[in-house]
Amino acid sequence: MTPSLLRVALLALSVAATAPIALLSAQSAPPAKAPNATPIPADSYPSYVRRNQVTDTILIKIWNEGMVRGQAAVHAQVLLDSIGARLTGSPNMERAQDWLIATYSKWGIAARKEQYGTWNSWKRGASIVQLTAPRFKMIENTAMSWSGNTGSKWVEGEVIRLQPYNSDAAFSAWLPSVKGKIVLASAPRISCRMPEQIAQFAQPGTQSLLASTQDGINAIFAGMTQLADSFYVRLKQAGALAVFELNWSNYPGISRVFGSPRNSALPSLEVGCEDYSMLYRLAHFNQGPHVRLMVESEALGERPVFNVIGEIKGQTKPNEYVVLSAHFDSWEGHSGATDNGTGTVTMLEAMRLLKLAYPKPARTILVGHWSGEEQGINGSGSFAEDHPEIVAGLQFTFNQDNGTGRIVSLGPTIFPENGPRLAKYLSAIPSEITRWIRMQPPAAYSAGSDHVPWLCRGAPALNLNALSWDYSYTTWHTNRDSFDKVVFDDLINNATLAAMLAYLASEDPERSSRVLMNPMPNIPGTQTPLVVPNCAAPLRNSAGYRR
C-alpha cells in the first residue's frame, strides 16, 4: 500500500462526514427468514413427509429417547466447556478421544482408537500482548495453532508494516529491517463495522469509497506471505520477534483463527480487527507503536494420531455397514462448538439412542469420529483407504459437518437410484422432523468434509445439511465458536434423525445403489466432468503441511 492511500481514504471520509446529510429513511423491516428456516407448508408436503402417525416401535422408542429424554446438551457441555478445542495431534485431542471411548464404554458400545499416522503435536499456553507506546492498551489476540513462543519471557519491540513487494529479491532487501520488530503481515481494515451496517446507514459516497479503498488494500496484500519462499522462517531468521495477522469474519469481535506455518518457530498471533487496524494506523503514520508480549506454547514433535471408531455389530449382515460420520478435530479460536462439536454430539447421541432402541442391528453400525479433517480430510480418508472391506460393504455414510442448525436438506449425490431409497427412509420418520427437509436431486458432491473419501471410491455417502445460523461468518473457525452458539432443539432433532436413518438403512432388505449419474456432472466450479474413483492420498504425517 502506498503511504498516500490510507491518507486519501481517511481524508475523503472526513470530507464526506461534513457534507449535507440526507434524511434517513424509515428503518427497513427485519430480513425475511432464510428459505429453509420454515417447514414445508402442510398443503405442499412431498410424498416423503408422513401424514399419519408413526407405528414402527423402534422409531417410536428412538423418538422418545431422543426428543423427550435426550442427552445431547449434557454431552455438548462436557465436550465444549470442560474439554474444549481439539487440535489434531494435540494433548487435548488425546484427552477428548479418551472421553469419547469412556462414554461409549459406559453405554456398552465397543469403541477403539485406530492410528492412521503421526502429526505435529503442540500444546497451547498463554498469549498476552500489551501496547506500551504511544499509550497503554491490552491487545486482543489468539496465538495461532502451532505458533512459536517467546521462551516464557516478555519481549518488546516496535510494530512495523510488511512492506509490499513483488519479488523474492525485493523481500530480501527489506528483510533486515525486521530485526527486533513485530511485523504486521495482513491487510488492515478501514472499518471494522459489519458490511451490512455500512450498507444500511452510510451515504452512498461513503459506502463506495470504503469499498473501493478496502478492495485496493486487499489486492496489495493478497498472497503476500506466500510470494516469498519460506516467508515466516526467514522473518524468524532475520530477528523478527513475532508476526501479527488479521483474518476478520465481517462481524465486530469475530476473527478466524487457523494455524501458523510449519517450522517457522515464530510467535504468530491472530489480532482482533480493531486492535490490528489501530496498530497499522500507528505504524503507517509513524507514531511509534511498541508492544510487549509473551507467548507460551510447547512443540512436542511428531506423535501418533488416531480416529475413534464406535461399533454396534450387525446380526444378520455383519459385513455390510452403515457409517455415522463427523470429524472430531477443531481449530482453537474457541472450543470448536459448531465445527464440529455439534456434528460429534449428533453422532454420539445417535449411537446412544441406537444402543437403547436397536441393540441388534441387521447391518453393522459404525461411528467415525475423525481426526485431521481440518488439515485435509486425513482421518476419514485414511480409514477408507485402510478398510476396503468397509467401502465394499457400505450401505450409506451419513455425515454432518456444517453447524448447529437442524437438518434441512439431503440427497443422493452422484447415485440417482438412491434418491427414492432415501425418500422411503424419510417417509417412515415422524413429520415433525421431515417437514423441515427438502430433498435434493442427484448432483456432484462438494469437497471439504468426510463424505468425500467414500464418494470418491464410488460408495454411497451424503451430507446431512444444516440450517446456516450464519455459520460461515459467526462460528466457522472463529474465536466465538462456543457452547452458547449451540441450538439445542435443532441438535436434539438431528441426533434423533441420524439414529432413525441408521436404523432404516440397516434394516433395508436391499443394498443401496452404486449406479452413477450418466452423464456425470461437472466438478463444482469447473467445466470438467467428475470421474470416480478420484481419491486424493490422505496425509499420514505433517511433513510438507503448510500450516
C-alpha positions in Angstrom: 0.0 0.0 0.0 1.4 3.4 -0.9 1.8 5.8 2.0 -0.8 8.1 0.5 -3.6 5.5 0.1 -4.7 5.4 3.7 -4.4 9.2 4.0 -6.5 9.7 0.9 -9.1 7.3 2.3 -9.3 9.0 5.7 -9.3 12.5 4.2 -12.1 11.6 1.8 -14.1 10.0 4.6 -13.7 13.1 6.8 -14.9 15.3 3.9 -17.9 13.0 3.3 -18.7 13.3 7.0 -19.1 17.1 6.7 -21.3 17.0 3.6 -25.0 17.6 3.9 -26.7 14.6 5.4 -29.8 13.2 3.7 -32.7 12.2 5.9 -32.5 8.5 6.8 -35.5 6.6 5.5 -37.5 4.6 8.0 -35.7 1.6 9.2 -36.5 -1.4 6.9 -38.2 -4.4 8.2 -36.1 -7.3 9.6 -34.9 -9.6 6.8 -37.1 -12.5 5.9 -36.3 -15.9 7.3 -33.9 -18.0 5.3 -35.8 -20.2 2.9 -35.2 -23.4 4.8 -35.8 -21.9 8.2 -39.5 -22.6 7.9 -41.2 -26.0 7.4 -42.7 -27.2 4.2 -46.4 -26.0 4.2 -48.8 -28.8 5.1 -50.7 -28.4 1.8 -47.4 -28.9 -0.1 -46.0 -31.9 1.6 -43.9 -34.1 -0.7 -44.6 -37.8 -0.6 -41.8 -38.4 1.9 -43.5 -36.4 4.6 -45.9 -38.6 6.6 -49.5 -37.5 7.0 -50.2 -40.1 9.8 -48.7 -41.3 13.0 -45.6 -43.5 13.1 -46.3 -47.1 14.2 -42.8 -48.6 14.0 -42.0 -49.5 17.6 -38.2 -48.9 17.2 -38.8 -45.5 15.6 -41.1 -44.6 18.5 -38.5 -45.6 21.0 -35.8 -43.6 19.3 -38.1 -40.6 19.3 -38.9 -40.9 23.0 -35.3 -41.4 24.0 -34.0 -38.7 21.7 -36.7 -36.0 21.7 -38.0 -36.5 25.2 -35.1 -37.9 27.2 -32.3 -36.7 25.0 -28.8 -36.2 26.5 -27.2 -34.1 23.7 -26.9 -31.0 25.8 -25.2 -32.9 28.6 -22.6 -34.3 26.1 -22.1 -30.9 24.5 -21.5 -29.1 27.8 -18.8 -31.5 28.8 -17.1 -31.6 25.4 -17.2 -27.9 24.8 -16.7 -26.4 28.2 -14.7 -28.9 30.1 -12.6 -30.4 27.3 -12.6 -27.6 24.7 -10.7 -27.3 21.4 -9.4 -30.5 19.7 -6.4 -29.6 17.5 -5.1 -32.6 15.6 -2.2 -34.3 17.4 -2.5 -32.2 20.5 -2.7 -33.5 24.1 -6.2 -32.1 24.3 -7.3 -34.1 21.4 -6.0 -37.2 23.1 -7.9 -36.2 26.2 -11.1 -35.7 24.2 -10.7 -39.1 22.5 -10.3 -40.8 25.8 -13.5 -39.2 26.9 -15.3 -40.5 23.8 -14.2 -44.0 24.4 -15.1 -43.9 28.1 -18.5 -42.5 27.2 -19.2 -45.3 24.8 -17.9 -47.9 27.2 -20.4 -46.6 29.8 -23.2 -47.3 27.4 -21.9 -50.8 26.5 -20.8 -49.7 23.0 -17.4 -51.1 21.7 -15.1 -48.2 20.8 -11.4 -48.1 19.8 -8.7 -45.8 18.7 -7.2 -46.5 15.2 -3.9 -44.9 14.4 -3.6 -43.6 10.9 -0.3 -41.8 11.1 1.6 -39.1 13.0 1.2 -35.4 13.3 3.0 -32.4 14.7 1.9 -32.2 18.4 1.5 -28.8 20.1 0.2 -27.6 23.4 -1.2 -24.1 23.8 -0.2 -21.7 26.6 -0.9 -18.0 27.4 -0.5 -15.3 24.8 -0.5 -11.7 26.2 0.1 -8.6 24.2 0.2 -5.0 25.5 0.6 -1.8 23.6 3.2 0.2 25.5 3.6 3.3 23.3 2.3 5.8 22.4 -0.2 4.7 25.1 -1.1 1.6 27.1 -3.7 -0.8 25.9 -4.3 -4.6 26.1 -4.4 -6.1 22.6 -7.0 -8.7 21.8 -5.2 -11.7 20.3 -5.1 -15.5 20.0 -2.0 -17.5 19.2 -2.4 -19.5 16.0 -2.1 -23.2 16.4 1.5 -24.4 16.2 2.7 -20.9 16.9 6.3 -20.4 18.2 6.8 -18.9 21.7 8.9 -16.3 23.4 10.6 -18.7 25.7 8.3 -17.9 28.7 9.6 -14.4 28.9 8.4 -10.9 27.9 9.8 -9.4 24.7 9.2 -5.8 23.5 9.7 -4.1 20.2 8.4 -1.7 17.6 5.5 -2.7 15.4 6.2 -2.3 11.6 4.2 -2.9 8.5 5.0 -5.6 5.9 6.5 -3.7 3.0 4.6 -4.8 -0.1 7.0 -6.4 -2.6 6.7 -8.1 -6.0 9.7 -10.4 -6.0 11.8 -12.5 -3.7 14.7 -10.1 -4.2 12.6 -7.2 -3.0 11.6 -9.1 0.1 15.2 -10.0 0.8 16.2 -6.3 0.5 13.5 -5.3 3.1 14.2 -8.2 5.4 17.0 -6.7 7.6 14.5 -4.1 8.8 12.5 -6.7 10.8 15.2 -7.3 13.5 13.8 -6.8 16.9 10.4 -5.9 15.4 6.8 -7.2 15.3 5.6 -7.4 11.7 2.0 -6.7 10.6 1.6 -9.2 7.7 -2.1 -8.8 6.7 -4.2 -6.1 5.1 -5.7 -3.7 7.7 -9.4 -2.8 7.7 -10.5 0.8 7.1 -13.6 0.0 9.1 -14.4 -2.9 11.4 -18.2 -2.3 11.1 -20.3 -5.0 9.6 -20.7 -4.6 5.8 -24.5 -4.8 6.3 -24.4 -1.9 8.8 -22.4 0.2 6.3 -24.9 -0.6 3.6 -27.8 0.3 5.8 -26.6 3.6 7.2 -23.7 5.1 5.2 -24.2 7.7 2.5 -23.6 6.3 -1.0 -20.3 8.2 -1.4 -19.0 6.9 1.9 -20.0 3.3 1.1 -18.4 3.3 -2.3 -15.2 4.9 -1.0 -14.9 2.4 1.8 -15.5 -0.5 -0.6 -13.0 0.7 -3.3 -10.3 1.6 -0.8 -10.6 -1.7 1.1 -10.6 -3.6 -2.2 -7.4 -1.8 -3.2 -5.7 -2.6 0.1 -6.8 -6.2 0.0 -5.4 -6.6 -3.6 -2.0 -5.3 -2.5 -1.7 -7.8 0.4 -3.3 -10.8 -1.4 -0.9 -13.7 -1.3 1.9 -11.6 0.0 3.0 -14.1 2.7 3.2 -16.8 0.0 5.1 -14.8 -2.6 8.5 -15.1 -0.8 9.9 -18.6 -0.3 9.8 -19.6 3.4 8.4 -16.2 4.4 7.9 -16.9 8.1 11.1 -18.9 8.5 13.1 -16.0 7.0 11.4 -13.5 9.3 12.4 -15.5 12.3 16.0 -15.9 11.0 16.2 -12.2 10.4 15.4 -11.5 14.0 11.7 -10.6 14.0 10.1 -11.1 17.4 6.6 -12.0 16.2 4.1 -11.7 13.3 0.6 -10.4 13.7 -2.2 -11.3 11.3 -5.8 -10.4 10.7 -8.5 -12.8 9.4 -11.7 -10.9 10.1 -15.1 -12.6 9.7 -17.1 -9.4 8.8 -18.5 -9.1 12.3 -17.2 -7.0 15.2 -15.1 -9.0 17.6 -15.1 -12.1 15.4 -11.9 -13.4 13.8 -11.0 -16.7 12.2 -8.1 -18.4 13.8 -6.1 -21.1 11.9 -2.6 -22.4 12.2 0.8 -20.8 12.0 3.1 -22.0 9.2 5.0 -25.2 10.0 8.6 -24.9 11.3 8.7 -21.1 11.5 9.1 -21.1 15.3 7.9 -17.5 15.1 5.3 -16.4 17.5 2.3 -16.0 15.2 -0.8 -14.2 16.5 -4.3 -13.5 15.2 -5.2 -10.0 16.4 -8.7 -8.6 16.6 -9.8 -6.3 13.8 -10.0 -3.1 15.8 -6.6 -3.6 17.5 -4.8 -4.8 14.4 -6.1 -1.8 12.4 -5.1 0.6 15.1 -1.6 -0.8 15.2 -1.4 -0.5 11.5 -2.5 3.2 11.5 0.0 3.9 14.3 2.8 2.4 12.2 1.6 4.0 9.0 1.6 7.5 10.5 5.0 7.0 12.2 3.5 7.3 15.7 5.9 4.8 17.2 3.8 1.8 18.2 5.6 -0.6 20.6 4.2 -3.7 22.1 5.2 -6.0 24.9 4.3 -9.7 24.5 4.7 -13.1 26.0 3.6 -16.3 24.1 3.8 -19.7 25.8 3.5 -23.0 23.9 5.1 -26.4 23.7 6.2 -28.1 20.4 6.0 -31.8 21.1 7.1 -33.2 17.8 5.5 -35.9 15.6 3.2 -38.1 17.6 0.7 -40.8 16.7 -2.8 -39.6 15.6 -6.0 -41.6 15.8 -9.6 -41.8 14.8 -12.1 -43.1 17.3 -14.4 -45.8 15.9 -17.5 -47.0 17.7 -19.3 -50.2 16.6 -22.7 -51.9 17.1 -22.1 -55.3 15.4 -24.6 -56.4 12.8 -26.5 -59.6 13.4 -27.6 -60.9 10.0 -25.4 -58.8 7.7 -22.3 -58.1 9.8 -20.1 -57.4 6.7 -22.4 -54.7 5.5 -22.1 -51.2 7.1 -23.9 -48.0 8.0 -21.5 -45.3 9.0 -22.3 -42.3 11.1 -19.7 -39.7 10.4 -18.4 -36.4 12.0 -15.0 -35.0 12.3 -13.8 -34.6 15.9 -10.9 -32.2 15.4 -11.2 -28.5 15.5 -9.3 -25.3 15.3 -8.6 -23.5 18.5 -10.1 -20.0 18.3 -12.6 -21.2 20.9 -14.0 -24.6 21.7 -15.0 -25.8 18.2 -18.7 -25.9 19.1 -20.3 -25.8 15.7 -17.2 -27.1 13.8 -17.6 -29.8 14.6 -18.7 -30.3 18.2 -22.3 -30.3 17.1 -21.7 -33.0 14.5 -19.8 -35.0 17.0 -22.6 -34.8 19.6 -25.2 -35.6 16.9 -23.5 -38.9 16.1 -22.5 -39.7 19.7 -26.1 -39.2 20.9 -27.4 -41.2 17.8 -25.3 -44.1 18.9 -26.7 -43.9 22.4 -30.2 -44.0 21.0 -29.4 -46.9 18.7 -27.9 -48.9 21.6 -31.1 -48.4 23.6 -33.7 -48.9 20.9 -31.9 -51.1 18.3 -29.1 -53.0 20.0 -29.1 -55.9 17.5 -29.0 -54.2 14.1 -29.1 -56.2 10.8 -26.1 -54.4 9.3 -23.1 -53.3 11.4 -23.4 -49.7 12.5 -20.1 -47.8 12.8 -19.5 -44.2 14.0 -16.4 -42.4 12.9 -15.1 -39.6 15.0 -12.4 -38.4 12.6 -9.2 -36.6 13.3 -7.3 -34.4 10.7 -10.3 -33.1 8.8 -9.2 -29.5 9.1 -5.8 -30.4 7.6 -7.2 -32.2 4.6 -9.8 -34.9 5.4 -6.9 -37.1 6.5 -8.5 -39.2 9.2 -11.6 -40.4 7.3 -9.5 -40.6 4.1 -7.0 -42.9 5.8 -9.8 -45.0 7.3 -11.5 -45.5 3.9 -8.1 -46.3 2.4 -7.2 -48.8 5.1 -10.6 -50.5 5.1 -11.6 -51.5 1.6 -13.9 -54.2 3.1 -16.0 -51.4 4.7 -16.1 -49.4 1.5 -17.2 -52.5 -0.4 -19.9 -53.3 2.2 -21.1 -49.8 2.7 -24.9 -49.2 2.7 -24.6 -45.5 3.5 -22.4 -43.0 5.2 -24.3 -40.1 6.9 -22.0 -37.2 7.5 -22.7 -34.0 9.5 -20.3 -31.0 9.5 -21.9 -27.6 8.8 -23.1 -26.2 12.0 -25.7 -26.4 14.7 -28.9 -25.9 12.7 -31.5 -28.5 12.1 -31.0 -30.8 9.1 -32.9 -29.1 6.2 -31.7 -30.9 3.1 -30.1 -34.2 1.9 -29.8 -36.0 -1.4 -28.4 -39.0 -3.2 -25.4 -37.0 -4.7 -24.0 -39.0 -7.7 -26.1 -42.1 -7.2 -29.6 -41.2 -8.6 -31.2 -44.5 -7.8 -30.6 -43.8 -4.1 -33.0 -40.8 -4.2 -36.1 -42.9 -3.9 -34.5 -45.1 -1.3 -33.7 -42.0 0.9 -37.2 -40.7 0.3 -38.5 -44.1 1.5 -36.4 -43.8 4.7 -37.8 -40.3 5.3 -41.4 -41.4 4.7 -41.1 -43.7 7.8 -39.9 -40.9 10.1 -42.2 -38.6 12.0 -43.2 -35.5 10.1 -42.1 -33.3 13.0 -38.6 -34.0 11.6 -39.1 -34.5 7.9 -41.4 -31.4 7.2 -38.2 -29.3 7.5 -36.2 -31.4 5.0 -36.0 -30.5 1.3 -34.8 -33.5 -0.8 -32.1 -32.5 -3.2 -31.8 -34.0 -6.7 -28.8 -36.0 -7.8 -25.8 -33.8 -8.2 -22.0 -33.6 -8.0 -20.7 -33.6 -4.4 -18.8 -30.7 -2.9 -15.4 -31.3 -1.4 -14.4 -30.3 2.1 -15.8 -32.9 4.5 -15.7 -36.5 5.4 -18.3 -37.7 2.9 -15.7 -37.3 0.2 -13.5 -40.4 0.9 -16.5 -42.6 0.4 -17.9 -40.9 -2.7 -14.6 -40.7 -4.4 -14.4 -44.5 -4.1 -17.8 -45.0 -5.6 -19.6 -45.7 -2.2 -22.8 -44.1 -1.2 -22.4 -41.2 1.2 -24.2 -37.9 1.9 -24.1 -34.8 4.0 -26.9 -34.0 6.4 -27.1 -30.3 5.6 -27.9 -28.0 8.4 -29.7 -24.7 8.6 -27.0 -22.0 8.5 -27.4 -19.9 11.6 -24.9 -17.6 9.9 -22.3 -20.4 10.4 -19.8 -19.1 7.8 -19.3 -15.7 9.5 -20.2 -16.2 13.1 -18.7 -19.5 14.2 -16.8 -21.3 11.4 -13.2 -21.4 12.6 -13.7 -18.4 14.8 -12.9 -17.2 18.3 -16.7 -17.2 19.0 -17.4 -20.8 18.3 -18.5 -21.6 21.8 -21.2 -23.6 23.7 -23.7 -20.8 23.8 -23.9 -20.9 20.0 -25.4 -24.4 20.0 -29.1 -24.5 19.2 -30.2 -27.4 21.3 -33.7 -28.1 19.9 -32.1 -28.4 16.5 -29.3 -30.6 17.8 -31.7 -33.0 19.5 -33.7 -33.2 16.3 -30.5 -34.0 14.3 -29.4 -36.8 16.7 -32.8 -38.4 16.5 -32.9 -38.1 12.7 -29.4 -39.6 12.4 -30.4 -42.6 14.6 -33.5 -43.2 12.6 -31.7 -43.1 9.3 -29.1 -45.5 10.6 -31.8 -47.9 11.7 -33.7 -47.7 8.4 -30.6 -48.1 6.4 -29.5 -51.1 8.5 -32.9 -52.8 8.1 -33.3 -52.1 4.3 -33.7 -55.5 2.6 -31.9 -54.3 -0.5 -28.4 -52.9 -1.0 -28.0 -49.2 -1.9 -27.2 -48.4 -5.5 -23.8 -47.6 -6.9 -25.0 -46.8 -10.3 -23.5 -43.4 -11.2 -25.2 -40.4 -12.9 -25.0 -40.6 -16.7 -23.6 -38.3 -17.8 -21.6 -37.4 -14.8 -21.9 -33.8 -13.7 -19.0 -31.4 -13.8 -16.8 -30.8 -10.8 -18.3 -27.8 -9.0 -16.9 -24.6 -10.3 -15.3 -26.2 -13.4 -16.2 -27.5 -16.8 -14.5 -30.8 -16.1 -16.7 -33.9 -15.7 -16.4 -35.6 -12.4 -14.7 -39.0 -12.5 -15.0 -41.8 -9.9 -12.7 -43.1 -8.4 -10.7 -40.0 -7.9 -9.4 -40.0 -4.4 -6.5 -37.9 -3.2 -4.0 -39.5 -0.9 -4.5 -38.5 2.7 -1.6 -37.0 4.6 -0.2 -39.6 7.1 2.3 -37.2 8.7 2.8 -33.4 8.9 5.8 -33.2 6.6 5.1 -30.6 4.0 1.8 -29.4 5.6 2.0 -25.6 5.3 0.1 -24.5 8.4 
